[in-house]
Amino acid sequence: MKQFITFLFTITAFILCSCSSSNEKTNTMMNPAMNYNDLGNTGLKVSELSIGCGAFEKMDTAQARAFMDIVLDSGMNYIDLYDASPITRGNIGYALRGRRDQMIIQGHIGSYWNGTQYERTRDLEKTKKGFEEMLRLLETDHIEVGMIHIVDKVSDWEEIENSPFMDYVKQLKAEGKIKHIGVSSHNVNAALAAVKSGIIEVLMFSLNPLFDRMQPDVLPWDKGSLDNLNAGLDPKRVELYNYCQRNKIAITVMKVFGGGGRLLKDDSPLGVKLTPTQCISYCLNYPCVATAICGAKNKNELLDDLKYLHATEAERNFTSAVVGSPAESENDPNEKSTGCTYCNHCSPCPAGINIAKINELLDKAAKSDKDKAQAQAEYNKLEHRASECVECGACEQRCPFGVPVRQRMKEAVSVFED
């Protein structure tokens, strides 16, 4: 009996020490320069910068392991895996061998390798085969986020919402093979339909200074998608970002650099060349964004992205991306004496106030008596008025132009409500 008690004590002590060592190991990998955000309501904490899977496609296992060393040492703990290529999946599995607990995996459901390339599928047999092969190649029995692969039309969502495909996704969650359900989309209307369903916990969405200005009914690769850009954030995107923020649905950002790095080039569609740091800063400025997924294709690109962690406020300033483009308003600058460009980066407001619209109406009212009357009529139709401002100041922290929003709301009360 004494020997058994001694054995039991030894085993218990070993387990406790092992757990302690594991926790210490995980903690040492967290770079103090990296911030960690809540992944919505999932209970997970994710690094503000995360990694895509593109680099792993053309590496051997040794290179993949070395690349992952840099990723983990930087403090990144989140990876997106959309590619069904056995090489990509296998390399990531090998790179995480022995340290799987240090990485939160966002893996795509409905991404299938057809022997030549990956394809999006809703075929149940292919979907199941693709998912099980992903787990096998990743050398794991689960992933944290099961991301429904590419829903770019409202009709796409409507077709799968109550389908056998969705039943399978929910089954995976019930079995613990995925912990949370997500969806990836490049279309704001489709994304809104998905997040409002009550099914989605994480939204992977294409968000950057260029796409935010596109009309809501186009996709980034559609012909003419860069025509008729909005002067600021498209209202539909404001609705999406506000909804996700209010309902704690996390956004993980893809296409951070404009898709194919367009915003980093001399011929950037915005008319101004941005840095990776500016693009990342733009994304993380949104409170609904949990992490910006850096699509680094190699070590040098990864190191360029990681410069964000030690960048100065001046280096992170993305104001040029908001105002220095062909989409910039051609109004007389004097008409925007407050510095507000109505870009909506002050959103979301906890009181539901459309701050950018009220600022626009204030400026309009200052032009003439006729304009003031029109502004008053528009103001009267607003769902929430300036007098509802709780003066929390969150909007001013997010404003890239230093607009004194709380003061402006008081002015609006004086002009439109007194």
Order of alpha helices (4+ residues) and beta strands (2+ residues): alpha-beta-beta-beta-alpha-beta-alpha-beta-beta-beta-alpha-beta-alpha-alpha-beta-alpha-beta-alpha-beta-alpha-beta-alpha-alpha-alpha-alpha-alpha-alpha-alpha
